[in-house]
Amino acid sequence: MSDDEISAVEARQFVADAFRDRLASSDRHPGDPLYEGTPTYHEIRAELAGRDLACWCPLDQPCHADVLLEIANAAEGGDQP
């Protein structure tokens, strides 16, 4: 692998971090197509708290489902949007 290539784990981590950033963005504007359909932290908690999620990602690697579970199981109104 060359210096400018990234591993699958690094790619998954990048995507999971980008997903977390998108969900946490305070720059949401009504009608902005970038955020259209993106749930709020409150909506994620309401729908997913106490549930399990399944994904194709290996269990020991970063995943967007991990991000959703972190949000869903966090205390309401904590340091999250």
RAKAQUI-V118706 format. One record per helix or strand of 3 or more residues. SS is the DSSP state (hx for helix, st for strand). FROM is the first residue (numbers start at 1). TO is the last residue. Records with the same first field share a line. If there is no record, write none. Layout:
SS = FROM-TO ; FROM-TO
//
This chain:
hx = 8-24 ; 41-48 ; 64-72
//
